[in-house]
Amino acid sequence: MPVSRRHKILFVYPCFPMSFWSFGYIKQIGGFTAVMPPLGLAILAALTPPEFDVEIVDENIEAIDFDAECDVVALSAMAIQEARLFEVADAFRRRGRLVCMGGPICNVLPERCRPHCDVLFEGEGEYIWKQFLADWREGTHRDHYVQADKIDMRDSPAPRVELLKVDRYRLGCVQTTRGCPFKCEFCDIIVTYGRKVRAKPVAHVIAELQQWADHGVDFVTLADDNLVGDRAYCRQMLRAVADWNRARAVPISLFAEMSVDAVRDPELLELCRQANITEMFLGVETPRKAGLRETLKMQNVATDLVSAVKTIQSYGMVTVAGMIIGFDSDDAAIFEDQYAFLQEAGIPIVMLGLLQAIPRTPLYERLERTGRLRSPAQGNNTLSFTNIEPVCMRYDELVDGYRTLFTRLYTLDAIGDRWLANVDAWRSVPGRTWLQKPLGRWRPFMLVQTLLILRWYVARPSRFAFFCRMMAGTLARLPAAVPQTFSYLAYFIHLREYADKVVAREWKFNYALDEVNTAANRFGEGGAINMVKLETTDARLKRLRTNHVQRRNRRTRREKMLKVFLRVLRVLRSTSYFFTLLSRARDRAAASGTRPERRCRGDDRECRRTAFEDVRSSLSNCSYKTSRRAASNGPASRGSRGHPSRSRAARHDPAASAASTHRRPRWTPSPSSETPTSSSATSAHPRRPCPSAETSHRRARGIP
């Protein structure tokens, strides 16, 4: 009986072009083939059921076998990998493979991806990938899966690190949160992940770090777009990481990214220091307040950026800044402003880029409405190219000024000034020693790295002078940081080469849009996922529901208050009626001049109870109307209307009126009553009055 073949899924990550972060000019010196592994594909591999065979191929470290036996090819890429992604996808489709495509590029450029794949995934993949596999096994899979809602980070498993060739990468990768609470106009993070920060359980973070450490990794990047988006979670996570990392013989060196406003939280910065975060990327963007307000980066507007950077550096971290040229308020003077700020702040590594309008961001939509989009978007903003028509400069002035500034920032003298300023900050606060352990474990290959670095710097006198200045300056300021300075000399080799060989070039891009749906957008850019709008809609609906509930609660409270008011009013009316009767009965008793005998010599409480019962019994047999008539001074005092019980004829006939005033009273005294009535009292009040509370109380106590 033949054995059925197991299904196989081939995960493929296309090659990166030369870029700022590829460190392509120092791969030989660094001893790595690629900087970071494809974390998303490793997570999808962990989500794949065990009945599937899985393999991960990263073209950045090995060639792709297009004839490999597999049932499904799953591709993931960033926008910067667009050209190679489409080539790889088309090659597999020509061989009859089912090609699935997802990742960040599909979240912002799905229309351009659609012609090159069989199944397109938009949004986060944790749920829709498992749904696709279930549908595919049943033969009912769709050609488009969209994850519109946010996933729970507890459902994101640890990546399958064992499927990666870990020793070929510079860094490991752990993602602790997704989302950013800010609303920067140009940023696609809030479009893809939303502004509500979702966090992975701290125990999962520690487990993933341990997994990378077990595979021999010394450097890990925390791949959060804003590490401090959720400050409470960040503190909790960093405490756990610090405890875990400091317990190791050689701590893992961590890299992270955060917003500059974290400078207001010294406790958090100290936790970064204790956790051995050695490099921190800061989203500064521009030193001009007008540009920050324009792009809605309000967290930086109220911050002294130079002071903030130096404060963060004082916690032992190397600072890397993201800077942008090309805001609407940027004029020709922005290039000098940027250079002066960066040199004063002492930021050694600067990712300087031209402003790009990424599809579906608020910036893109604003420029599309005003007709200021020049061309389709592309994923590398450090090239001399932008898809935006500038306002205060001509396009060629913007691009030429950018090239000049980039090259100027990475002259050896400028790099040396900024690096030594960063080292100065590590010793700027007395008592705050430099704790970081940035280099990981000692390896024999480090001797080869040292020789390769020296070979580049001794090749020219200007380079060697720079090398000597860096080493001597660090030795004079902080001798313990000399190894750190030497390792960053390799980074500066890459940045110098990148400035001369990549940024200085003229870049033009040709996009084949023949098969792209351009009905909604002439560049084939758009898509279905926009967490900013989704959250805005959800917030609006939530606000409407909240307002409805608040109105209903207010109406309920008003009804309750009205009921209470009516109840209190009834009580007050009853109390007023009661005391009116008591007052009038007391007046009549005083007028009669009677004093009852003492009937009670017991406890005063018992006497009061007896008196109260006597008054209540008397009130039950006496009407309010009779008491009011008895308290009056006859018909003459009541005016022409007289008593309500009188007939219409009696009101006009004095004889009938006199007869009606001497009718039998409704209240008849009990036989035990011994209260005499004088003739004068009888003539003035022909009806016997109700006994007052005072009379009853005196009678009960036997007061003469």
N, C-alpha and C positions, 0 to 999 in steps of 0.2 A: 504494500500500500504506500503510495507516494506521500512524502511528508510535505505539508504546506509550507511555503516560504514565508518567513516573517517579513512584515512590512518595514521599510527603512525610510527615515526622514533625514535628508541632508541639509544641515544649516550652513549657509554660506554668507561670509562677510566680505564685500568687495574691497579692493585696495584703495587706500587714501592717496590723493595727489600730494605733492610737496606743500606743506602748510606750516603755519607758525608753531602749531603744537605737535607736528609729526616728528620733530627733532631728527629729520632725515639726514642732516649733515654731520651728525655725531653718533650715528648708530654703531659704527665700528668702535669709536672711543667708549661709548656707554656699554657695549657688550650686549645690546638688545636688538631685536629685529623690529618690534613694534612697541609703542608706548603702553597702550592699554588693551585688554582683551575685550571682545564683544559681550558685554555683560547681559544685554537683552536676549541674545541667542542662548546663552548659558542658562538663563532663567526659563526660557521656553522649553529647553531640553529637560529641565527639572519638572515642568508641567506636563510633559508628554507621558502617557501611560506606559507601563513597563512592557507591554506586548509589542511595542515598536522598538526597532533598533535606531539609534540616533548617532550622528557624527557631526562635529563642528569643523568647518574648514575656514580659516582666516587667511584670505589672500595676501594679507600684509606680512605673513610669515611663511607661507607655503603656496605652491601653485595649485590651481583648481583642476581637478580631473573631471572634465565635462562628460566623459563617458562612464562615470561611476554608476554602479547599479543602485538605484533608489526609486522610490515611488513618488515622493514629494520633495521638492526643493523649496526651502524657506529662506528668503533673502531679507536682510535688514540693513539699513544704511541711513546715513545723515545726508543732508542736502549737498554737502561738499563732495560726496561720492556719486553724485547723480549720473555723470557720464559713464563711469565704469559699471555702475549698477545696471543700467539699461543694456550695456553690452553683454554682461554675464547672464542676465535674464533672457535676452533674445537667443543666446547660444544654447541654453538649456531647453527653451521652447522648441527650437529647431530639431532637437533630439527627442521630442515627444514627452518631455517631463512636465508634470503639473507644477507650475511655478506660483508660489505664494509670495507676496511682497508686503512688508510692513516696516515699522520703525519711524523715526522722526521725519524722514522725507515724505512719507505717505500722510503724515498729519498736516503738512503745509503745502504739498504739491501733489495731491492725489490725482488730479486730472492729467498731469504729465506722466504719472506712473501707470495709469490705467491701461494704455496700449501695450505695455511690456509685461503683463502678468495675467495669469488666469484667475487668481483670487487676490483681492485687494483688502488689506486690513487697515482700518483707521481707528486711532485711539489706543488706549492701553491694552496689552495683549493677554493679560492673565485669564480673563474669562472667555474671550472670543476665540482664543486658540484651542481651548479644550472643546468648545462648542463646534468648531470646524472639524476637529478630528472625529468627534462623534457623528457628525453629519456625513463626513467622508466615508467612514466605515459602512454607513447605511446606504451610500450612493446618492445622497440627497443634498450634498454641500452646495452652497450658494457661491456666487462670484464676487460678493462684496459683504464684508462684515464690519459693522461699526459699533464701537464701544462708546456710547454717548455719555453714560454715567461713570462716575469715578469708582475705582476699585478700592477695596479695603486692603491696606498694606499688610495686614495679617495674612492675606491670601497670596502674597508674593513670596515664593519659596526661595531658599538659598540657591545660588547658581551651582550647576554641576561643574565644579572646578576641575574634576578629574578628566573631563573631556577636552580641556585646554592644554596646550603646550606651555605651561606656566613659566618655564625657565627662559622662554623667548621674549617675555614681556618685561618692560621696565617697572610696571606698577600692577598691583591688584586693585580691585574696585568694589566698593560697598556703597549702596544707596540706602540712606536711613529715612529720608522724607521725600515727598513730592509736593510741588506747589510752592508758591511764593505769595506773601500777603500784600505785596506792593503792586502798583499798576503802571509800571513804566511803559510808555506808549510803544516803544520799538520792540519789546520783548515777546518772544513766542512761547515762553515757558508758561505764562499764565493762560495762554490760549490752549495749550496742550494739557496742562495739569491743573489749571485753576488757581484761584487765590487762597483757597482754604488748604492749609498745610495738613497733610496726612502723614503719620509717622509709623514706622515699623517698630514693633516691640523691642525694647532694649536687649532682652535676652537673645533675640534673633540677630541683632547687630553684633553682639559679642561672639555668637556662634560662627557668623560669617568671617569675622576677623580671625578667629582661631583656625578656621578652615584654610584661609590664605596662608597663615603662619605655618600650618602643618605642611604646606606645599613649598615651603622655603622662601616665601615672599618677604622682603624687608621694607617695601614701600607700598603704601595703600592710599589711594585717593578716595575721599568721601564724596561721592558723586551727587551730592545735593546741590540744587541750583541756588539755594540760600540756606546755609547750615543753621542760621539763627532765626529762621522763619517762625518757629515755635520755640520761644525762649525757655519756657518751663521744661519742655521735652529735651531741648538741647542740653540744659544743665544736667538733667538726670542721665542722659546718654553719655555725656563727657565724663561725669563722675565714674560711671561704670567702666568706660574705656580707660580712664586714667588708672583705676585700680588694676585692671587687667594688664595694661601695658607696662606699668612700673613693676609688676611682679615678674616680668620676663627678664632673663639675663641680658638680652639686647632688645630694647623696645623697638617696635615698628614705627617708622617715620610716616606721619600722616600729612596729607595735603587736603585743603578744604577751600570753600568759597563762601563768603558771607557779605552782607551789606555793611557799609561804613558806620551806620548808626549803632552797631554793636559796641562802639567805643563808650557808650553811656552805661555799659554794664561791666564794671571791673571784675565782678565775680565770674562772669562767663569767660572773659579773657584769661583770667587766672586758670580756669579749668582747661582752656585750650593749651595753655602752657604745660599744665600737669599731664595732659593726655599725650604730649609729644607731637603736637601739630607744629610742623617746622616751616610750612609755607602756606600763605593765605592769599587767595585771590580776592580782590576788592573791586566792586563795581563803582568806580568813581565817575566815569564818562566824560566829564568836562569840569573845568574850574569855574566856569561862568554860571552865575545864579540864573540868568535869563535862559540859558540852555537847559538847565535842570528843571526849571518851571515849565518850559515848553514841552519837555518829554515826560512830565508828571513824576519826576523822581524827587518827590518832596522830602523824602527822608534825608537827602543830602543838602537840601537848601538851608536848613537851620543848623548845619554842622560846619565847624571850622575844619576844612578838609586836611590842610597841612598838619594841624595839631592832632587831628584824629589819626592820621596815618602814622605819625611818630609815636603816638600812644600805643597803637597796636604793635608796632615794631618793638617797643620796649618790653613786650612779653616774649621776646626771643624768636619772633617769626620773621621770615623773609617775605616781603610784601610784593605781590604781583597786581598790577592795576589794569583794568579794562578801560580804555579811553576811546572816545568817538569824535570824529571830525565830520561836519556836514549838517549840523542842526540849522534850522531856518534863521536863527539869530547869529550864526557864525559868519564873520566877515574875514577879511584878509589878515586881521590882527590876531585871529584865534591861534595861529600856528606858534607865534611867539608866546602867547599866554600859556599854551599847553606846555611848551618846553620849559618856561620859567617855573611853572608849578611843579612839574615832575622832578626837576633838579632840586628845588627847594625841599620838597617832601622826601627826597631820597628813596624813590621807588626803583629798585634795580631792574626789574623786568616789566616792560610795558607792552601790553597787547594793544597797539594803536590800529584802529580800523576806520574805514569810511562808513558812514551811516547807510544801512541797507534796509529797505522796506520788505520785511518778511511777510508773505501772504497770511491773511486773516488777523494780523495784528491791528490794533487801533491806528497805528501809523500808516499802514498800508491802505486801510479803508479811507482815511482822511486824504491821502495823496491821490488815491484813485478817484475820489469825488472831485478833486480840483484839477485833475488831468496832469499831474506832475510825475507820473511813472514813465521813465525813459525806455525800459526794456524788462524782460523777464528777470526774476530774482535768481541769484546763485549763492552758494553756501559759504563762500570764503570772503569775509569782509576786510581781510588784510591785503588784498590785491588792489591795484590802482584802478578800481572800477566801482561804480555804484549805479543802482537803477533809479536814483532820485534826481530830479532836476533841482539844483540848488537855488536859493533866493538871493543871497547877498554877494554871490560870486558867480562868475562863469564856470561852466563845468570843467574846462581845461585848467582854470586857475585853482579850483578845488583839488583836482587830481595832482597837479604839479606841486602844490603846496604840501599835500599829504606825503608825496614821495620825499620831498626835501626834509620834512620834519622827521619822518621815520629814519632816514639815513643819519640825520643829525643826532637823534637820540641814541643811536647805536655806534657812534664813534667811540673809540676806546677811552678817551678822556671823559666823556659824558658818563659812560658806564662806570668808570672808576670812581667818579665823584658820588654817584648814587649808591654804589655798593658800600663804600666806606661810611657814608652817612647812615646806612642801615645798620652797619656793625656798631657805629657810635651809639645808636639807640638801644642796643642790647645792654649797654652798661650805663645808661642815662639815669636810671632810678637806683639810688643806694639801697642795698639790701635785697634787690631783686636780681638774683644770680641767673646766669644763663644755664638753664636746665636741659635744653633740647639735646637729643642724641640723634643727629640727622643722617648718619651714614650707614646704619645697619651693621650687619656682621662683617668682619674682615674676611676677604676672599683673595686667593692668590691672583686673580685676574686684575685686582686693583693695581698691582705693579705694572702690568701692561698698560692700563688706563693712564697711569702717571706718565709713562714714557710717551704715549701718543699725544697727551696734552702738551707736554714739554716740546715735542717736535713741532707742533703748530706754532707755539709762541716764540720759539727761538729762530724760526725761519726768517723773521724780519726784525730789524732793530726796534721799530715802533711797538711791535707786539711784545718783544722781550722787555722793553721799558715798562709797558703796562703790567706785565706779569710781575715784575719786581716791585712795582708800586703797590699792587694789590696784596702781595704776600707780606711786604714790610709794613704796610699800613695796618693790616689785620693783626700782625704780631705786636705792634706797638699799642693797639687799642684793646684787643682781647685775644691773647695767645691761644685759648682753647678753641677759638673759631677758625683757626688756620685750615684744618681739614675741610670745613664747610666752604671756605673761600676757594680752595683748590677745586672742589667738586663743581662749584658754579662757574669756574673758568671754562668748563666744557660747554655749559649752556650758552655762554657768551660767544663761543665759536659758532654755534648754530645760528644765533641771532644776527651776528655780523654777516655771515654768508647769505642768510635769508634776505637781509636788507639789500645786499648788492646784487643778488642773482634772481630774486623773485619780485620784490616790491618795486624795484627800479624798472621793471619791464612794462611795456604797454600791453594791456590785456583787452582782448575782444572775445565775445562769446557768441557762437552761432547755435541757435536752438531750432531743431526740426519739429515744428508744431503741426505738421500735416495731419497726423492721426490723433491729435489732441482735441478734446472738446473745448472750443473757445466761445461757446454760446454765452456763458455767463461772464467770462473774462477773456480779453483778447490775448493774454499770455498763458491761458490754461492754468490759472492759479485760483484756488478757492478751497473747496473741501467742506466736509460736514461737521467737523468737530471744532467748536469754539466755546471753551469753558467759560470765558469771560461773559459771553452773551447768555450762556446757559445759567451761570450763577446770577446774572442780572435778572433774568426771567424768574428764576427760583426765588430770588430776594423780593422781586415785585409781588409774586404770588404769596409769599410768606407775609409780606407787609400787608397785603389785602386781607389775608386770613386773620392776621393779628388785629387789624383795625376792626374787622367784623366782630371778633371775639371781644375786643375792648368795648365796642358800642353795645353789644349784648350785655356785657357785665355792668356797664354804666346804667343801662335800662333796668337791669335786675336790682342794682343797688338803689336806684331811685324808687322803684316799687317797694322795696323793703323799708326804706326810710319813710315813705308815705304811710305804710301800714303802721310802723312804729309811732309816727307822729299822730295818726288818728287814734291809736290806742292810748297814747299819753293824753291826748285831748279828752277822750272819754273819761279817763281816770281823773283828770283835773276837774272836769265838769261834775263828776260824781262827788269828788272831795269837796268842791265848792258848795254843792247842794247840801251835803251832809253838815258842813260847818254852818251854813245858813240856817238850817233847821235847829242846830244846837244853840246858835246865838239867839234866835227868836224865842225858842222854848225857855232859855235862861231868862230872857227879858220878861216873859209872861209870868214865870215862876216868881221872879222878884217883885212883880207888880201885885201878885196874889198875897204875898206876905206869909206864906205857910212854911213851917219847919217840920219835916217828918221826924218820927222817933228813930232812935238808933236801933238798927236791926242786926248789925254785924260787929262783933268785937274780935274777930279772928285776924288772920294774916291780911295785910293791906293788899297783897296781890289778889287774894280771894275776893276782897271787897271791890276792887276795881273790876274784876271779872263779872261779879254780880251786877254792878252798876252798868257795865257795857251791855249785858244781856237785857237789862231792864229798858235801856234806851233803844236797843234794836227792836224789842217787842213793841215798844210804844210807837216807833217809827213805822213799823209794819201795819199798824192800825190807823195811821194818820196820813192824810193826803197832803201834798205840797200846797194844793189850792186852798184847802181849809185853813192851813196855817197862815197862808198869805192873807186870807180874809180876816182871820182873827187878829193879825198883827196890824191891820189897818185901822183907821179911826172912823169907820162907818162909810156909808155910800157917798157922802159928800166929798170925802177926801179922794175918792177914786175917779172923780170926774163924771162926765155924762155917760160913759160907756158902761159903768157898773160892773157887777159880777158876771162872768160868762154864763152862769146857770140861769140868769134872769131871762124872761121872755122879752120879745120885742115890745109888747104892750106895757110891761112893767117898767121899761126904761123911760116911758113918757108919763106913766101914772104914778104919782107919789104914794097913793094908798097901796097899790100893788107892789110898789118898790119896798115899802115898809114891811109888808107881809112877807115878802120874799126874803128879807134879811133875818127873819125870826123863824126860819125853818129848823127842823130837827137836825142837829149836827151829825156828821158821819161818824164821829168818834164818840163812844159811850164809855164813861169812866167805869173802871172795875169796881165791884162792891167793896173791895178792901181799901179803896182810896178814901182817905179821910181828910182830903184837902178842902177846907171850907171856902166858900166864895162870897165875898162881900157884895152888898147891893150895888155899890158903885162900880165894882168890877164887872158885875153881871150886866148892868145897863150899858157899860162901854163895850164889853165883849160877851155877847150872849152865848157864844159857843165856848165849850170848855177847851182850853189850850192843851197842846201836847207837853208832857213833862220834859224839862230840859235835862241834859246830862249832869249838870251841876246839882239839880234837885234830886235826881236819882242817886247820885254819889253821896250826897249828904244824908239822904234817907237810909242808904245802905250802911253808912258808918254811924248812924244814930246821932248826928250832930243836931242840937236843938236850934 
